Amino acid sequence: MEAMIRAMRWRFDLLSLAWAVALFVLLVLLATVGARWGWVRSFFGDVLAVAWVYVVFKTFVATRVLPLALAAFGVGLLVELGQLLASTWQLHIPNRALRIVLGATADWWDVVAYAIGFVAVLAVEAAVRKLRAGRPPASAPRSSMPAR
């Protein structure tokens, strides 16, 4: 674990920021326009929330995929734990927007959605890595032979 933390470096990644903004807009649309979509909005929103936290982390921290994905999944679990404790202690979030973002009730299906989001992040990153591996680097010389 200590080696994993030492391998992390601060950075700023503009592409990850663009993805974070795009996912944030999608999450806002799901919370507002999709408010009548019931479980689709809430479940898919929780899946996307893990991906959003991941790309926010990726914007500022350079490290391997797994630690960042686990951290994003952990944030989801902490939110769920907070909901459980709030309901146990009968606490109420007075701010409506914050209640929508954080949720008001703990649900095991949310944990399933967070886990799906975690797996989706790993799958997307693996697919991107595979695509990049198949491409020659930008500085590689191009063939002088015409394509047929």
HELIX and SHEET records of a PDB file:
HELIX    1   1 GLU A    2  ARG A    6  1                                   5    
HELIX    2   2 LEU A   14  THR A   32  1                                  19    
HELIX    3   3 VAL A   33  TRP A   37  5                                   5    
HELIX    4   4 TRP A   39  PHE A   60  1                                  22    
HELIX    5   5 VAL A   65  THR A   88  1                                  24    
HELIX    6   6 ARG A   96  LEU A  102  1                                   7    
HELIX    7   7 TRP A  108  GLY A  134  1                                  27    
SHEET    1   A 2 ARG A   9  TRP A  10  0                                        
SHEET    2   A 2 VAL A  61  ALA A  62 -1                                        
END                                                                             
